[in-house]
Amino acid sequence: KDAVMGFYHKLSGTGSLVSKKGLPGYKTTPSLKVSVFTIPTIMRILQHSWVDIIKIDIEGAEFDVFLNSEMDIASLATSQILIEQHGRLYGTNQTDAKSLVSNLIKRFKRSGFSLMTRPTEWEM
């Protein structure tokens, strides 16, 4: 859904912001709040009925967007969706992280998308 979302910096050093609150080594108060919009909302604002490629790099929020929502992925008017996934930040261990990524891949396959990558240990 369209909303305002908080992103969190590391407690020390530099690095990407993450969208999940409470990760070890990250601040507990959002460093940055941004307006976020669904893909259909963005397409409506830009008056597009079709988008060739959607590139998604949302610092871990991809799991909330695609796994923990009711979004109908199959209805997205696009040929390709490219996602930079951040499972390594969100699983409590490597097995959990692999499970998140595997579930993300399975959800897209069930929606009629094909995985286009070199097979890795993360693909199931």
MDTraj code that builds the backbone (N, CA, C; nanometers):
import mdtraj as md
import numpy as np

residues = "LYS ASP ALA VAL MET GLY PHE TYR HIS LYS LEU SER GLY THR GLY SER LEU VAL SER LYS LYS GLY LEU PRO GLY TYR LYS THR THR PRO SER LEU LYS VAL SER VAL PHE THR ILE PRO THR ILE MET ARG ILE LEU GLN HIS SER TRP VAL ASP ILE ILE LYS ILE ASP ILE GLU GLY ALA GLU PHE ASP VAL PHE LEU ASN SER GLU MET ASP ILE ALA SER LEU ALA THR SER GLN ILE LEU ILE GLU GLN HIS GLY ARG LEU TYR GLY THR ASN GLN THR ASP ALA LYS SER LEU VAL SER ASN LEU ILE LYS ARG PHE LYS ARG SER GLY PHE SER LEU MET THR ARG PRO THR GLU TRP GLU MET".split()
xyz = np.array([
    [0.0824, -0.1187, 0.0000],
    [0.0000, 0.0000, 0.0000],
    [0.0869, 0.1251, 0.0000],
    [0.0334, 0.2350, -0.0433],
    [0.1043, 0.3625, -0.0394],
    [0.1175, 0.4043, 0.1069],
    [0.2366, 0.4488, 0.1453],
    [0.2599, 0.4806, 0.2870],
    [0.3869, 0.5640, 0.3023],
    [0.4209, 0.5933, 0.4268],
    [0.5500, 0.6520, 0.4619],
    [0.6262, 0.5432, 0.5349],
    [0.7509, 0.5223, 0.4962],
    [0.8294, 0.4123, 0.5508],
    [0.9595, 0.4653, 0.6092],
    [1.0008, 0.4086, 0.7214],
    [1.1269, 0.4460, 0.7841],
    [1.2398, 0.3545, 0.7405],
    [1.3594, 0.4128, 0.7278],
    [1.4803, 0.3367, 0.6973],
    [1.5839, 0.3659, 0.8050],
    [1.6665, 0.2665, 0.8360],
    [1.7548, 0.2720, 0.9512],
    [1.9016, 0.2602, 0.9111],
    [1.9869, 0.3464, 0.9697],
    [2.1316, 0.3428, 0.9477],
    [2.1973, 0.2448, 1.0447],
    [2.3189, 0.2043, 1.0106],
    [2.4003, 0.1265, 1.1029],
    [2.4373, 0.2144, 1.2222],
    [2.4638, 0.1511, 1.3363],
    [2.5036, 0.2255, 1.4551],
    [2.6399, 0.2900, 1.4378],
    [2.7287, 0.2239, 1.3628],
    [2.8615, 0.2806, 1.3379],
    [2.9032, 0.2470, 1.1957],
    [2.9933, 0.3267, 1.1425],
    [3.0417, 0.3032, 1.0070],
    [2.9421, 0.3513, 0.9032],
    [2.9646, 0.3054, 0.7820],
    [2.8783, 0.3458, 0.6723],
    [2.8124, 0.2225, 0.6121],
    [2.7194, 0.2449, 0.5274],
    [2.6527, 0.1337, 0.4609],
    [2.5117, 0.1714, 0.4229],
    [2.4447, 0.0782, 0.3633],
    [2.3079, 0.1014, 0.3188],
    [2.2134, 0.1159, 0.4370],
    [2.1058, 0.1848, 0.4117],
    [1.9960, 0.1884, 0.5075],
    [1.9141, 0.0617, 0.4883],
    [1.8464, 0.0176, 0.5934],
    [1.7590, -0.0990, 0.5835],
    [1.6188, -0.0604, 0.6273],
    [1.5213, -0.1369, 0.5830],
    [1.3821, -0.1032, 0.6122],
    [1.3275, -0.1755, 0.7347],
    [1.3971, -0.2746, 0.7845],
    [1.3457, -0.3527, 0.8971],
    [1.3967, -0.2970, 1.0293],
    [1.3061, -0.2642, 1.1181],
    [1.3406, -0.2121, 1.2494],
    [1.3905, -0.3246, 1.3394],
    [1.4903, -0.2935, 1.4210],
    [1.5344, -0.3881, 1.5218],
    [1.6451, -0.4828, 1.4808],
    [1.7066, -0.4601, 1.3648],
    [1.8183, -0.5463, 1.3255],
    [1.9394, -0.5158, 1.4126],
    [2.0132, -0.6186, 1.4548],
    [2.1331, -0.5946, 1.5355],
    [2.2321, -0.5048, 1.4598],
    [2.2863, -0.4058, 1.5287],
    [2.3848, -0.3175, 1.4693],
    [2.3256, -0.1981, 1.3959],
    [2.1929, -0.1852, 1.3990],
    [2.1251, -0.0744, 1.3318],
    [2.0486, 0.0100, 1.4331],
    [2.0329, 0.1376, 1.4028],
    [1.9577, 0.2279, 1.4888],
    [1.8138, 0.1802, 1.5030],
    [1.7501, 0.2198, 1.6137],
    [1.6114, 0.1811, 1.6371],
    [1.5139, 0.2927, 1.6003],
    [1.5684, 0.4112, 1.5713],
    [1.4866, 0.5229, 1.5260],
    [1.5175, 0.5456, 1.3785],
    [1.4161, 0.5628, 1.2952],
    [1.4425, 0.5815, 1.1521],
    [1.5340, 0.7010, 1.1261],
    [1.6324, 0.6807, 1.0414],
    [1.7214, 0.7885, 0.9987],
    [1.6584, 0.8681, 0.8861],
    [1.5701, 0.8037, 0.8146],
    [1.5096, 0.8643, 0.6970],
    [1.3681, 0.8103, 0.6822],
    [1.2739, 0.8979, 0.6535],
    [1.1370, 0.8556, 0.6240],
    [1.1043, 0.9010, 0.4830],
    [1.0505, 0.8085, 0.4041],
    [1.0182, 0.8408, 0.2652],
    [0.8776, 0.7925, 0.2313],
    [0.8165, 0.8621, 0.1387],
    [0.6873, 0.8174, 0.0857],
    [0.7132, 0.7021, -0.0089],
    [0.6381, 0.5966, 0.0058],
    [0.6504, 0.4803, -0.0827],
    [0.5160, 0.4564, -0.1505],
    [0.5225, 0.4093, -0.2738],
    [0.4022, 0.3901, -0.3532],
    [0.4032, 0.2529, -0.4167],
    [0.2859, 0.1973, -0.4363],
    [0.2756, 0.0696, -0.5056],
    [0.3095, 0.0902, -0.6537],
    [0.3445, -0.0174, -0.7193],
    [0.3743, -0.0097, -0.8625],
    [0.2520, 0.0394, -0.9403],
    [0.1312, -0.0109, -0.9129],
    [0.0149, 0.0428, -0.9849],
    [-0.0053, 0.1938, -0.9629],
    [0.0213, 0.2427, -0.8415],
    [0.0081, 0.3870, -0.8166],
    [0.1080, 0.4649, -0.9003],
    [0.2324, 0.4191, -0.9048],
    [0.3357, 0.4884, -0.9838],
    [0.2975, 0.4883, -1.1314],
    [0.2490, 0.3744, -1.1790],
    [0.2090, 0.3666, -1.3201],
    [0.0937, 0.4626, -1.3493],
    [0.0004, 0.4728, -1.2563],
    [-0.1122, 0.5644, -1.2756],
    [-0.0643, 0.7103, -1.2769],
    [0.0248, 0.7461, -1.1829],
    [0.0784, 0.8827, -1.1772],
    [0.1498, 0.9182, -1.3072],
    [0.2277, 0.8231, -1.3590],
    [0.3055, 0.8469, -1.4815],
    [0.2251, 0.8194, -1.6089],
    [0.1014, 0.7770, -1.5923],
    [0.0109, 0.7480, -1.7036],
    [0.0664, 0.6392, -1.7961],
    [0.1187, 0.5328, -1.7335],
    [0.1687, 0.4169, -1.8079],
    [0.0724, 0.3003, -1.7914],
    [0.0438, 0.2320, -1.8992],
    [-0.0375, 0.1112, -1.8893],
    [0.0498, -0.0143, -1.8925],
    [0.1756, 0.0012, -1.9317],
    [0.2692, -0.1105, -1.9414],
    [0.4100, -0.0591, -1.9135],
    [0.4889, -0.1381, -1.8411],
    [0.6284, -0.1051, -1.8130],
    [0.7110, -0.2265, -1.8551],
    [0.8130, -0.2042, -1.9384],
    [0.8933, -0.3169, -1.9867],
    [0.9719, -0.3851, -1.8746],
    [1.0403, -0.3057, -1.7928],
    [1.1231, -0.3618, -1.6857],
    [1.1009, -0.2813, -1.5584],
    [1.0776, -0.3512, -1.4485],
    [1.0683, -0.2862, -1.3174],
    [1.1906, -0.3294, -1.2377],
    [1.2713, -0.2343, -1.1920],
    [1.3908, -0.2620, -1.1116],
    [1.3597, -0.2247, -0.9677],
    [1.3788, -0.3194, -0.8766],
    [1.3450, -0.2985, -0.7363],
    [1.4686, -0.3194, -0.6493],
    [1.5064, -0.2158, -0.5755],
    [1.6152, -0.2223, -0.4774],
    [1.5672, -0.1414, -0.3580],
    [1.4975, -0.2088, -0.2668],
    [1.4320, -0.1377, -0.1576],
    [1.4804, -0.1846, -0.0204],
    [1.6091, -0.2248, -0.0150],
    [1.6809, -0.2513, 0.1094],
    [1.6049, -0.3394, 0.2079],
    [1.5587, -0.4527, 0.1584],
    [1.4939, -0.5512, 0.2439],
    [1.3430, -0.5441, 0.2452],
    [1.2867, -0.4332, 0.2045],
    [1.1408, -0.4208, 0.2031],
    [1.0788, -0.5111, 0.0968],
    [1.1616, -0.5696, 0.0088],
    [1.1075, -0.6588, -0.0947],
    [1.0333, -0.7774, -0.0328],
    [1.0745, -0.8193, 0.0858],
    [1.0069, -0.9323, 0.1499],
    [0.8684, -0.8909, 0.2000],
    [0.8575, -0.7714, 0.2558],
    [0.7258, -0.7214, 0.2971],
    [0.6369, -0.6974, 0.1763],
    [0.6930, -0.6405, 0.0718],
    [0.6144, -0.6075, -0.0471],
    [0.5619, -0.7326, -0.1162],
    [0.6482, -0.8318, -0.1357],
    [0.6092, -0.9467, -0.2173],
    [0.5715, -1.0722, -0.1390],
    [0.6165, -1.0859, -0.0145],
    [0.5827, -1.2055, 0.0629],
    [0.4750, -1.1786, 0.1671],
    [0.4744, -1.0615, 0.2245],
    [0.3841, -1.0321, 0.3359],
    [0.2717, -0.9384, 0.2960],
    [0.2336, -0.9417, 0.1714],
    [0.1240, -0.8561, 0.1261],
    [0.0318, -0.9377, 0.0357],
    [-0.0767, -0.8790, 0.0042],
    [-0.1748, -0.9447, -0.0828],
    [-0.1566, -0.9038, -0.2292],
    [-0.0431, -0.8426, -0.2622],
    [-0.0215, -0.7963, -0.3993],
    [-0.0368, -0.9108, -0.4987],
    [-0.1104, -0.8843, -0.6040],
    [-0.1280, -0.9813, -0.7110],
    [-0.0155, -0.9602, -0.8130],
    [0.0929, -1.0319, -0.7947],
    [0.2106, -1.0144, -0.8795],
    [0.1767, -1.0417, -1.0261],
    [0.0937, -1.1404, -1.0498],
    [0.0603, -1.1774, -1.1882],
    [-0.0099, -1.0641, -1.2625],
    [-0.0729, -0.9718, -1.1893],
    [-0.1466, -0.8637, -1.2562],
    [-0.0582, -0.7434, -1.2901],
    [0.0683, -0.7446, -1.2495],
    [0.1567, -0.6322, -1.2813],
    [0.1793, -0.6270, -1.4324],
    [0.1607, -0.5108, -1.4902],
    [0.1716, -0.4937, -1.6351],
    [0.3178, -0.4723, -1.6729],
    [0.3931, -0.5834, -1.6740],
    [0.5361, -0.5752, -1.7038],
    [0.5863, -0.7067, -1.7630],
    [0.6990, -0.6971, -1.8332],
    [0.7633, -0.8158, -1.8885],
    [0.8658, -0.8743, -1.7922],
    [0.9367, -0.7849, -1.7203],
    [1.0449, -0.8293, -1.6332],
    [1.0427, -0.7507, -1.5029],
    [1.0757, -0.8207, -1.3953],
    [1.0959, -0.7562, -1.2654],
    [1.2341, -0.7971, -1.2170],
    [1.3199, -0.6995, -1.1955],
    [1.4551, -0.7239, -1.1455],
    [1.4576, -0.6833, -0.9992],
    [1.4966, -0.7753, -0.9115],
    [1.4955, -0.7475, -0.7683],
    [1.6346, -0.7711, -0.7104],
    [1.6861, -0.6702, -0.6420],
    [1.8058, -0.6899, -0.5609],
    [1.7559, -0.7313, -0.4233],
    [1.7801, -0.8566, -0.3857],
    [1.7281, -0.9068, -0.2590],
    [1.8317, -0.8893, -0.1480],
    [1.7814, -0.8755, -0.0261],
    [1.8667, -0.8517, 0.0900],
    [1.8406, -0.9536, 0.1997],
    [1.8268, -1.0809, 0.1608],
    [1.7980, -1.1865, 0.2569],
    [1.9029, -1.2002, 0.3644],
    [2.0276, -1.1711, 0.3321],
    [2.1353, -1.1854, 0.4303],
    [2.1152, -1.0947, 0.5507],
    [2.0428, -0.9851, 0.5338],
    [2.0176, -0.8942, 0.6450],
    [1.8993, -0.9366, 0.7293],
    [1.8081, -1.0137, 0.6730],
    [1.6801, -1.0358, 0.7378],
    [1.6629, -1.1709, 0.8029],
    [1.7366, -1.2685, 0.7606],
    [1.7282, -1.3977, 0.8270],
    [1.8094, -1.3945, 0.9548],
    [1.7673, -1.4721, 1.0538],
    [1.8434, -1.4768, 1.1782],
    [1.9698, -1.5612, 1.1609],
    [1.9733, -1.6412, 1.0552],
    [2.0926, -1.7179, 1.0209],
    [2.0876, -1.7444, 0.8703],
    [2.1890, -1.8114, 0.8184],
    [2.1952, -1.8332, 0.6738],
    [2.0776, -1.9163, 0.6232],
    [2.0317, -2.0129, 0.7036],
    [1.9174, -2.0949, 0.6631],
    [1.7915, -2.0102, 0.6500],
    [1.7679, -1.9202, 0.7461],
    [1.6513, -1.8308, 0.7386],
    [1.6601, -1.7401, 0.6172],
    [1.7789, -1.6857, 0.5916],
    [1.7973, -1.5964, 0.4773],
    [1.7694, -1.6706, 0.3464],
    [1.8203, -1.7921, 0.3337],
    [1.7949, -1.8718, 0.2133],
    [1.6460, -1.9014, 0.1977],
    [1.5792, -1.9258, 0.3089],
    [1.4360, -1.9543, 0.3043],
    [1.3578, -1.8324, 0.2554],
    [1.3935, -1.7129, 0.3013],
    [1.3268, -1.5911, 0.2544],
    [1.3410, -1.5762, 0.1035],
    [1.4635, -1.5914, 0.0555],
    [1.4897, -1.5756, -0.0879],
    [1.4183, -1.6845, -0.1664],
    [1.4232, -1.8076, -0.1180],
    [1.3563, -1.9184, -0.1852],
    [1.2056, -1.8933, -0.1940],
    [1.1459, -1.8445, -0.0865],
    [1.0027, -1.8156, -0.0870],
    [0.9684, -1.7024, -0.1828],
    [1.0558, -1.6042, -0.1931],
    [1.0366, -1.4942, -0.2881],
    [1.0370, -1.5479, -0.4312],
    [1.1333, -1.6320, -0.4627],
    [1.1430, -1.6917, -0.5966],
    [1.0187, -1.7759, -0.6256],
    [0.9762, -1.8572, -0.5303],
    [0.8579, -1.9426, -0.5498],
    [0.7333, -1.8592, -0.5746],
    [0.7201, -1.7485, -0.5027],
    [0.6009, -1.6633, -0.5216],
    [0.5960, -1.6087, -0.6635],
    [0.7116, -1.5659, -0.7162],
    [0.7138, -1.5135, -0.8530],
    [0.6870, -1.6245, -0.9546],
    [0.7415, -1.7420, -0.9334],
    [0.7170, -1.8533, -1.0254],
    [0.5690, -1.8909, -1.0271],
    [0.5037, -1.8930, -0.9104],
    [0.3599, -1.9228, -0.9041],
    [0.2775, -1.8173, -0.9784],
    [0.3325, -1.6958, -0.9901],
    [0.2627, -1.5868, -1.0589],
    [0.2937, -1.5822, -1.2074],
    [0.3681, -1.6819, -1.2576],
    [0.3942, -1.6911, -1.4003],
    [0.5259, -1.6314, -1.4471],
    [0.6072, -1.5825, -1.3547],
    [0.7376, -1.5290, -1.3926],
    [0.8404, -1.6409, -1.3919],
    [0.9443, -1.6237, -1.4707],
    [1.0542, -1.7201, -1.4750],
    [1.1769, -1.6584, -1.4117],
    [1.2545, -1.7412, -1.3445],
    [1.3789, -1.6953, -1.2859],
    [1.4860, -1.6949, -1.3926],
    [1.5522, -1.5823, -1.4081],
    [1.6583, -1.5710, -1.5079],
    [1.7865, -1.5352, -1.4349],
    [1.8620, -1.6371, -1.4003],
    [1.9874, -1.6188, -1.3291],
    [2.0690, -1.7454, -1.3457],
    [2.1909, -1.7377, -1.3075],
    [2.2708, -1.8584, -1.2990],
    [2.2312, -1.9296, -1.1708],
    [2.2012, -2.0574, -1.1724],
    [2.1589, -2.1264, -1.0504],
    [2.2634, -2.1129, -0.9396],
    [2.2133, -2.0908, -0.8183],
    [2.3004, -2.0808, -0.7023],
    [2.2424, -2.1675, -0.5921],
    [2.3113, -2.1739, -0.4815],
    [2.2625, -2.2505, -0.3671],
    [2.1331, -2.1910, -0.3112],
    [2.1028, -2.0649, -0.3462],
    [1.9843, -1.9969, -0.2937],
    [1.8586, -2.0335, -0.3738],
    [1.8772, -2.0818, -0.4948],
    [1.7627, -2.1132, -0.5802],
    [1.7090, -2.2518, -0.5457],
    [1.5796, -2.2617, -0.5315],
    [1.5182, -2.3912, -0.5008],
    [1.4010, -2.4140, -0.5914],
])
top = md.Topology()
chain = top.add_chain()
for i, resn in enumerate(residues, 1):
    res = top.add_residue(resn, chain, resSeq=i)
    for name in ("N", "CA", "C"):
        top.add_atom(name, md.element.get_by_symbol(name[0]), res)
traj = md.Trajectory(xyz[None], top)
